[in-house]
Structure formats: structure tokens, C-alpha cells
């Protein structure tokens, strides 16, 4: 190859170029003989010829050649019945030939491009009627003008008419030449690839008409499907069509069209009939047609706000199932919290599994289940039951923590599987500590939904106190593990008093050991007695309602007085300045009866012990005399006598009358039992559980009032001045970790602090802190 400029015969050189172009565009055997450098040298020589280069003549000659060639190509393909296949083959060859031509004319392209970008006058940008540009770009531009636009404008756009007809056949399930259609569609982008808007032609000639065809096709089909079949079949058809259309998009369309075309499909097949799907969704859940639920989810998730209605339905449905469970249990919830917890856990497990399998673990559906269970656990009014979630969960923990928890009947009052009789109790195998741990761990799942965690805390602490005092806990490790879980969820402050209870139990054990040493050292012969010293602020048992009768009136048995006096002296020496308040109503002991058919040991409350020891002076006493001698109230006397009468240790002289204040009570000399050790129930009343609940709630209300007042003072001290609305919101934010305060309660606490002059009200509902 030579780079020197020289004089040439233009006609001869251009004739050589035309021969080469003929070979390239005809794909004849002559094409194989064309060498790239030969074509480059011919073009190069004409572009640098002396005395004057032939650049414009070369470019114009090439343009005229391609112009004529594209016109002929158009005429040829119009002679074929299958114009799409003819076009696809012709364009594939033409585009490849244009690329080859561009390589041989790269020097000409360089001159034309530099001329165009150098900012010269517009006349320099054209050679005759052709704008100077890359020759490949010129070829594609002429193809667009002479082939695509000619067919569109003069021959009723028969090319794309056939393309859309084939696509319709494809949608109908008939065979269609996918690669041929793809080639035609791709040509629209390729012929515009050198322009500033390369997708403009594709959008105008294919995408917009394609969207119109898509709308019409699926609008008609969806209407037929919804009218002729069930909603299940409709959703199945819609999902199948959706997958097909997505695949068809990948086969035919440019990636920028995918979203718009699928959106058009969704508008006709999903958005237009979303109400029908939504109306059937609850029925799908009720009938457990989970495949249909998945289809509904898949389809509705594709449209804006499509999931919101079924999320609400899902939440309300799960909440309704939970409330039905609570309602069916009715008043038995308090006595049998295990059924409450087990059934709700089964419901929770079922619909979390549904979330995973049916709704692809969508966090929105998980949140709906969470909201539903928060409603179930916290909404007691609509469930129309006397017990509430926090209390029932606390009672469940109490049941699981007690000794012999695994021996209790799990199906109390319900028929066993396969039983024909109603009310048969089905015993279950004993639970070991691992089983109890697992059940409590599952219970924590429900506890997380409790809004009023302070209510749970109040009941839990009361029941824990009784378990510890009466030695009823099955495992200290189990108790501490449960407290640690509560601490993880609610914080250290929530469990501080619970931990203090265990500290007191440990200190009391050490204290009793020291007391025994003290007694032994003094040579005192006292009754064997264990004493628990409990911190008043930590144990929920020091309220007036729990204190029992007046200590000054209660006649403590003489056998115990020396123990009590000795312990008070011992404790006073150990801890000066501390005051002991005896909780007689919580005291239990063992008493031996010697004058029956054999010796019996009774485990009784202190009140029952006092009553039984009175019968050492005689076998019969009227109730009024028992009240006078024991120092017990009439109410406590009656409640303590009833369990003793029920087991027939004591009897009523007149066997035909019920226990009353006028009854004569006597020792049952003919009492007999297979067991020599008998545990007598503590004094109880029919309404004890309700009274306990009421007392606990009263205590919770008082604690809340104090908490809110303290929170208000803290906030106002920090902020100094706050508007009413902002103060209310900050109080709610602070209290939410413990309970959900009502605005009415907050307003009452604000008014109380205004009266106490901790804060003052200014104009425009603004409060100011008073130092």
C-alpha cells in the first residue's frame, strides 16, 4: 500500500469500487476475492488525488449506488407473498454488507466525520442531496427511507401487518417464526443506531402499535374468561398468559418495552378484574384454596396498591379465627390457659407456614399476621370473654413452671381422638424440663404481641411469688431462663423485681441456716420452721389486701410464738433498723393428728392450723367461738373451714345444713384415708380468681398513674416548655414499651400535676415546667 498522493483516473478507480460494492452487496463468489486493503487503497487514492481530491464524488457515487440498491431490494421483497421472511433475509445481508463497506471506506468516513464536526458551514455537510456521514449510517438511512417507509406509505404497511398477524397467531397457540419476527423488529433499532434517538423509529413503528394490539387482544380475552369460568380458572389463565407475554417480550421486543407491554397486559387482565379477585380472597382462605391464594398474590402484587385490600382481608381473617378460638374457650380460659396458648400457637404456626409457602415469605403478609395476633391478644372486648391475653399468658407460664406440669391433662373437658364419649380426659406423657422450656419459648412468641406488658408483669410476678414461697417451681433454671427472655424483650428494668425475688430466696436460705445455728447455740428447743424474708418493694404481696387479719388480734399458736420471738431477736441483731411485717396469710405448715384410726400429717395454711389446734380442748366448737378464739375474721374463718369440711377432717354437727356462722363444727372421729400425708387446699372462694384479677388490675392502674406522672415531669424538666399535643405524643412514645396509655389517662395525670404545681398551663395549650 502506498500513501503518496498521485494523479488518478477517477472513472477507472470508481469503476473498481463499484465492482467491489457489487460483490459485497450481491454476496456472490466474487465477494470472496475482495481484499479489504484493496478497497481501502482505491478509496484512499481517490480521496487524496492531485491536483484535486474526489472525496465528494466518491461519497455521492456510493450514496447513489446504495440508493439504487435499496430501491431494487424493496421491489424484490414486494414480489414475495411472505414479505416478512423476505425482508428479514434481505436486511440481514444488507446490514452485513454495509459493515463490510464501512471498513473499506473508513478513510472516507474519517474525512466526512471531521468535516461535519469541525463546525464549517452547512453546505459542506452535504454532497448533493445526501448529508455527509458514515457510509454505514448512510446505508441504513437509505434502507429506512427506501424500504421501510416505502412499504409503510405505499403498500399499507404490509410488512408489520404480517408481523402483528404472526404475533396474534403466536398468542392463539399457533406456530410462529420467532427469530424472523425478532429480526424485523431489531432492524428498526439498527437502522436508527447512528441517530440521536436510536429507539424513536422502533417506538413509532412497532412498540406503539404493539401496545394497541396487546390491549385489544387481552381486553377481549379477559372478558371472555371472566364470563365463562370460575375465578380460579381466570387467575390460572391470567398467570399463564402473563408468563407467556413475558417470554414473548424477551423474544420480540427491545428491553425498554418490556415494562410497558407487561403493564398493558396487567391493565386488561388484572387491574380490570381485581375487585373480583379481592371479593373471592376470603373464601379462598376459608376453603384453604392456597393455590388460588398464591395466584391472587402473584397477580395483585404486580399492580399498584394491589396487595393492600387482600392484606387487610388476610389480617382480619386471621384475627377472626383467633377471636373465635378465644370465644369458644369462654370462661375456661382462666382455668385452662394451656388450651388458649396451644390453640393460638397452632394458629400462628399455621399462618406463618402459609406466609412461607403461599406468599413467598412476603414481609407484608408476615406483618399482617403480626397485626392480627396483636388484635387477638390485646382485644378482649370483642372476644366477649372475662380473661385477657396478658393475664392468660401469665397463668400459662405459672402452669408450665409448677411441679408436675407434665402430668396435667392437656385436653381438659375435650374428647380424645376416636372417643365416642364427650368430656373424656386424655392424659399425656410427663413433660421433662426440655419440653417445658420449649413450650415456654413458644409462648414468648405470643408475649411479643402483648401491648400491656405491665399487666403481664403484674400477674406473672404474683404467680412467681407464690411458686417461690410455696416451693412449687419445677426448676429454678427454668424460672431464670424465662426471666432472661423477658429481659431480652422488655429490658432490664422490666425484670429487676423478678430477679430480686430470687436474690431474696437465696438470702433467706442462708439466713435460715444461720438462725438454726443461733438456736442451737442458745440451747433453745423450737419447732422446725423455715422463714422467708422478702423485700417489700420487690414482692407483690405486701398490699393491704394481702396482709390478712390484724396481727394484734390473730392468736398465733403458742408452739410458734417462741420461734417468732427468737427470730425477731436474731434478725434485729443481724440487721438493726429493719422492720419485719409478717405475712400470715401466706404461711403454711404441717400438723399431725394422733387420735384417729392412724396418724395423719396435714399440710395446711396457718389459719387452718390455728383452727385445728383449737380442737385440742374439745371435739366440738361453734363457728362463732372459733372466730373469737382464733382472732380470724368471719370471712377468713369460713373460707379456712370449708376445705377442712370438704375433706371431712371436720364435720358439721347437723349433716343436713350447709356451713354457716351458726354451724357447730366437730372433729370427724371416723375419718379415714389411704394416704397419711394430706395436702389441704388453702382458704379459697369461688370468686378468688376474679378478685385476684381485679386486685392486680387496680394495682396496674395505680402503677400506670405514677409512671405517667413521673414521665410527664421528666419530659417537662428536660423541655421546660411544650405544647399540649407534643407533650401527649412524647408521653405515649415513652410508655409504649410498657403499655399503651389512653389519652384520657394522660390528661388526668396532667391535671393532677397541674394541681400539685409541678407544671403550669400557659396560653394556647402550652405547658411550662415549674422548678
Secondary structure, DSSP 8 states (H G I E B T S, - for coil): ---------HHHHHHHHHHHHHHHHHT-GGGGG--HHHHHHHHHHHHS-SSS--HHHHHHHHHHHHHHHHHHHHHHHHTSS-HHHHHHHHHHHHHHHHHHHHHHTHHHHHHHHHHHHTT--GGGGEETTEE---HHHHHHHHHIIIIIHHHHHHSTTHHHHHHHHHHHHHHTT----HHHHHHHHHHHHHTTTTSSSTTHHHIIIIIHHHHHHHHHHHHHHHHHHHHHS-HHHHHHHHHHHHHHHHHHHHHHS-GGGHHHHHHHHHHHHTGGGHHHHHHHHHHHHHTT-HHHHHHHHHHHTTSTTHHHHHHHHHHHHHHHHHHHHHHHHTTHHHH-HHHHHHHHHHHHHHHHHHHHHHSTT-HHHHHHHHHHHHHHHH--TTTT-SS-HHHHHHHHHHHHHBTTGGGS-TTTTS--TT-SSTT---------HHHHHHHHHHHHHHHTT-S-HHHHHHHHHHHHHHHHHTT-BS-HHHHHHHHHHHHHHH-HHHHHHHHHHHHHHHHHHHHHHHHHHHHHHHT------------TTTSTT-SGGGS-S-TTTS---HHHHHHHHHHHHHHHHHSTT------GGG-EEEEEE-SSSS-EEEEEEHHHHHHHHHTTS-SEEEHHHHHHHH---HHHHHHHHHHHHHTTSEEESSTTS---TT-EEEE-TT---S-SEEE---S--TTHHHHHHHHHHHHHHHHHHHHHHHHHHHHHHHHSEEEHHHHHHHHHHHHTTT----HHHHHHHHHHHHHTTSEEEETTTEEEE--
